[in-house]
């Protein structure tokens, strides 16, 4: 009778949990694990909960751009944030009736969000994962390994992406809140390149001029009221998110990975 040959694979199989995931104390490619963990967390919010308002949706889609590394088609953001049907299935509060008089039930809406995730979001997340896998650092030395990638900081462990996200978030929130006067608008316009990395010209090359040339555009930026708030939200979806998406895609390929050692010391990462 021949004896059963034991291999290292047997040790690996013992670490497989009931759901098919591998339970590991150390992670050799934590940036990939961090990216995947954040992607799954975002998808869970999208599919199970939905959003309170279009403003909340915009801010969440902005986050998603970083976990997809800019791989979602630019025009998708406009469609989701402007068309009544997608809005009525993504917004799950009573505000969903603002976009469609007779929206589908919440269970059907959740199913539709899963369809959207399967068609657009998860393929973009997978493309981001494929892109990142060629650039990640492998921590093979025992003292450098990461015990829990989900607790590490930064988007995909890249501080430069965090810096870009903070700049973009500030500009987006300023737009959604509106401005006191045209001087504040000009200051905002002069800072747009710090968040779009100059990519806004591919979305709307005459963006600045149209604001100054059209009284209706100025009213949208300066006036209060639901009508103008909705218009600013539409601006965010039409102009900023596509430009942001392009900027994230460009910058993700240049951002360095950072992992601090036990003392917290590290080489200075590349930033903008």
For each residue, the residues with C-beta under 8 A, 3 or more apart:
1:
2:
3:
4:
5:
6: 10
7: 10
8: 11 12
9: 12 13
10: 6 7 13 14
11: 8 14 15
12: 8 9 15 16 22
13: 9 10 16
14: 10 11
15: 11 12 22 23 24
16: 12 13 20 21 22 23
17: 20 21 22 23
18:
19:
20: 16 17
21: 16 17
22: 12 15 16 17
23: 15 16 17
24: 15 27
25: 147
26: 142 145 146 147
27: 24 30 33 139 145 146 147 148 149
28: 138 139 140 145
29: 32 33 133 136 137 138 139
30: 27 33 34 139 146 149 152 157 259
31: 34 35 132 136 137 149 156 157 158 257
32: 29 35 36 129 132 133 136
33: 27 29 30 36 37 146 149 150
34: 30 31 37 38 149 150 152 154 156 157
35: 31 32 38 39 67 128 129 132 155 156
36: 32 33 39 40 129
37: 33 34 40 41 149 150
38: 34 35 41 42 67 155 156
39: 35 36 42 43 67 68 125 128 129
40: 36 37 43 44
41: 37 38 44 45
42: 38 39 45 46 60 63 64 67
43: 39 40 46 47 117 121 122 125
44: 40 41 47 48 49
45: 41 42 48 49 60
46: 42 43 49 50 60 64 90 113 117 121
47: 43 44 110 113 114 117
48: 44 45 110
49: 44 45 46 92
50: 46 89 90 91 92 93 109 110 113
51: 54 56 57 60 90 91 92 93
52: 56 91 92 93 95
53: 56 57 91 93 95
54: 51 57 58 81 87 91 95 230 233
55: 58 59 176 229 233
56: 51 52 53 59 60
57: 51 53 54 60 61 80 81 87 90 91
58: 54 55 61 62 81 172 176 233 236 237 241
59: 55 56 62 63 169 172 173
60: 42 45 46 51 56 57 63 64
61: 57 58 64 65 77 80 81 241
62: 58 59 65 66 165 168 169 172 241 244
63: 42 59 60 66 67 165
64: 42 46 60 61 67 68 72 121
65: 61 62 68 70 72 241 244 245 248
66: 62 63 69 155 156 161 165 248
67: 35 38 39 42 63 64 125 128 155 156
68: 39 64 65 71 72 121 124 125 127 128
69: 66 127 128 131 132 156 248 249 252
70: 65 245 246 247 248 249 250 252
71: 68 123 124 125 127 128 131 249
72: 64 65 68 76 77 120 121 124 245
73: 76 120
74: 77 78 203 241 242 245 246
75: 78 79 242
76: 72 73 79 80 120
77: 61 72 74 80 81 237 241 242 245
78: 74 75 81 82 237 238 241 242
79: 75 76 82 83 86
80: 57 61 76 77 83 86 87 90 116 237
81: 54 57 58 61 77 78 86 87 233 234 236 237 241
82: 78 79 87 234 237 238
83: 79 80 86 87
84: 87 88 99 100
85: 88 89 100
86: 79 80 81 83 89 90 116
87: 54 57 80 81 82 83 84 90 91 96 99 100
88: 84 85 91 96 97 99 100 103 104 109
89: 50 85 86 96 103 104 108 109 112 113 116
90: 46 50 51 57 80 86 87 109 113 116
91: 50 51 52 53 54 57 87 88 95 96 99
92: 49 50 51 52 96 106 109
93: 50 51 52 53 96
94: 97
95: 52 53 54 91 98 99
96: 87 88 89 91 92 93 99 100 103 109
97: 88 94 100 101 103
98: 95
99: 84 87 88 91 95 96 103
100: 84 85 87 88 96 97 103
101: 97
102:
103: 88 89 96 97 99 100 109
104: 88 89 108 109 112
105: 108 109
106: 92 109 110
107: 110 111
108: 89 104 105 111 112
109: 50 88 89 90 92 96 103 104 105 106 112 113
110: 47 48 50 106 107 113 114
111: 107 108 114 115
112: 89 104 108 109 115 116
113: 46 47 50 89 90 109 110 116 117
114: 47 110 111 117 118
115: 111 112 118 119
116: 80 86 89 90 112 113 119 120 121
117: 43 46 47 113 114 120 121 122
118: 114 115 121 122
119: 115 116 123
120: 72 73 76 116 117 123 124
121: 43 46 64 68 72 116 117 118 124 125
122: 43 117 118 125 126
123: 71 119 120 126 127
124: 68 71 72 120 121 127 128
125: 39 43 67 68 71 121 122 128 129
126: 122 123 129 130
127: 68 69 71 123 124 130 131
128: 35 39 67 68 69 71 124 125 131 132 252
129: 32 35 36 39 125 126 132 133
130: 126 127 133 134
131: 69 71 127 128 134 135 252 253
132: 31 32 35 69 128 129 135 136 156 252
133: 29 32 129 130 136
134: 130 131
135: 131 132 253 257
136: 29 31 32 132 133 257
137: 29 31 257 259
138: 28 29
139: 27 28 29 30 144 145 146 259
140: 28 144 145
141: 144 145
142: 26 145
143: 261 262
144: 139 140 141 259 261
145: 26 27 28 139 140 141 142
146: 26 27 30 33 139 149 152 259
147: 25 26 27
148: 27 151 152
149: 27 30 31 33 34 37 146 152
150: 33 34 37
151: 148
152: 30 34 146 148 149 157 259
153: 157 159 162
154: 34 157 158 159 161 162 258
155: 35 38 66 67 158 161 162 165
156: 31 34 35 38 66 67 69 132 161 252 257
157: 30 31 34 152 153 154 257 258 259
158: 31 154 155 161 162 252 255 256 257 258 269
159: 153 154 162 163 255 256 258 269 271
160: 163 164 251 254 255 256 269 270 271 272
161: 66 154 155 156 158 164 165 248 251 252 255
162: 153 154 155 158 159 165 166
163: 159 160 166 167 271 272
164: 160 161 167 168 195 197 247 248 251 272
165: 62 63 66 155 161 162 168 169
166: 162 163 169 170
167: 163 164 170 171 194 195 272
168: 62 164 165 171 172 195 196 240 244 247
169: 59 62 165 166 172 173
170: 166 167 173 174 195
171: 167 168 174 175 188 191 192 194 195 240
172: 58 59 62 168 169 175 176 195 236 240 244
173: 59 169 170 176 177
174: 170 171 177 179 188
175: 171 172 178 188 221 232 235 236 240
176: 55 58 172 173 229 232 233 236
177: 173 174
178: 175 221 222 223 224 228 229 232
179: 174 182 184 185 188 221 222
180: 184 222
181: 184 185 222
182: 179 185 186 212 218 222
183: 186 187
184: 179 180 181 187 188
185: 179 181 182 188 189 211 218 221 222
186: 182 183 189 190
187: 183 184 190 191
188: 171 174 175 179 184 185 191 192
189: 185 186 192 207 208 211
190: 186 187
191: 171 187 188 194 195
192: 171 188 189 195 196 200
193: 196 197 198 200
194: 167 171 191 272
195: 164 167 168 170 171 172 191 192 240 244 247
196: 168 192 193 199 200 240 243 244 246 247
197: 164 193 246 247 250 251
198: 193 201
199: 196 202 203 243 244 246 247 250
200: 192 193 196 203 204 207 239 240 243
201: 198 204 205 207
202: 199 205 243 246
203: 74 199 200 207 238 239 242 243 246
204: 200 201 207 210 239
205: 201 202
206: 209 210
207: 189 200 201 203 204 210 211 239
208: 189 211 212
209: 206 212 213
210: 204 206 207 213 214 217
211: 185 189 207 208 214 217 218 221
212: 182 208 209 218
213: 209 210 217
214: 210 211 217 218
215: 218 219
216: 219 220
217: 210 211 213 214 220 221
218: 182 185 211 212 214 215 221 222
219: 215 216 222 223 228
220: 216 217 223 228 231 232 235
221: 175 178 179 185 211 217 218 228 232
222: 178 179 180 181 182 185 218 219
223: 178 219 220 228
224: 178 228 229
225: 228 229
226: 229 230
227: 230 231
228: 178 219 220 221 223 224 225 231 232
229: 55 176 178 224 225 226 232 233
230: 54 226 227 233 234
231: 220 227 228 234 235
232: 175 176 178 220 221 228 229 235 236
233: 54 55 58 81 176 229 230 236 237
234: 81 82 230 231 237 238
235: 175 220 231 232 238 239 240
236: 58 81 172 175 176 232 233 239 240 241
237: 58 77 78 80 81 82 233 234 240 241
238: 78 82 203 234 235 241 242
239: 200 203 204 207 235 236 242 243
240: 168 171 172 175 195 196 200 235 236 237 243 244
241: 58 61 62 65 74 77 78 81 236 237 238 244 245
242: 74 75 77 78 203 238 239 245 246
243: 196 199 200 202 203 239 240 246 247
244: 62 65 168 172 195 196 199 240 241 247 248
245: 65 70 72 74 77 241 242 248 249
246: 70 74 196 197 199 202 203 242 243 249 250
247: 70 164 168 195 196 197 199 243 244 250 251
248: 65 66 69 70 161 164 244 245 251 252
249: 69 70 71 245 246 252 253
250: 70 197 199 246 247 253 254
251: 160 161 164 197 247 248 254 255 272
252: 69 70 128 131 132 156 158 161 248 249 255
253: 131 135 249 250
254: 160 250 251 270
255: 158 159 160 161 251 252 269 270
256: 158 159 160 269 270
257: 31 135 136 137 156 157 158 269
258: 154 157 158 159 266 269
259: 30 137 139 144 146 152 157 266
260: 263 264 265 266
261: 143 144 264 265 266
262: 143
263: 260
264: 260 261
265: 260 261
266: 258 259 260 261 269
267:
268:
269: 158 159 160 255 256 257 258 266
270: 160 254 255 256
271: 159 160 163
272: 160 163 164 167 194 251
